[in-house]
Amino acid sequence: MKVRYQYRIYPTPQQVKGLNQLFGCCRVVYNDALAIVRSVPQGEKWPSNAELQKLVITQAKKTAEREWLADVSVVPLQQSVQD
């Protein structure tokens, strides 16, 4: 027999702001990685997961446009690239 649980959370306004920031960063990283993969010409090898992470997370944090990526945890960003 399988058991299923259903939970509901009620985040505070500060937690909502943090979650929105995290989800926004994940969306940007995912879209950047997807754009890189789609720009690879047909027949060529895609960049590895580690190379993508280096490009869209590590190096992006060093630029002025994406320095706000450093405000969130890197683990969800890495998962976004993996997805």
C-alpha positions, 0 to 999 in steps of 0.5 A: 500500500502506498501512502500519499501526503499533501502539504501546504506552505504559507511563506512569509513575505520575506520568504516569498521574495527569496523564493521568487529570486531563486526561481528567477535565477534558475530560469535565467541559468536554464535559458542561458544553458539552453541557448548555448546548447541550441547554438551548437551546429548540427553534428558537433558535440554538445558541451559537457555539463561541467562546461555549461556550469562553468559558462552559465554560472561561474563565469556569469557571476563575474560579469556586471549583468549577472552578478546577482546570481551570487545572491542565491545558492549554487545547488539549484542553479546547478540542477537547472543546468542539469535539467 
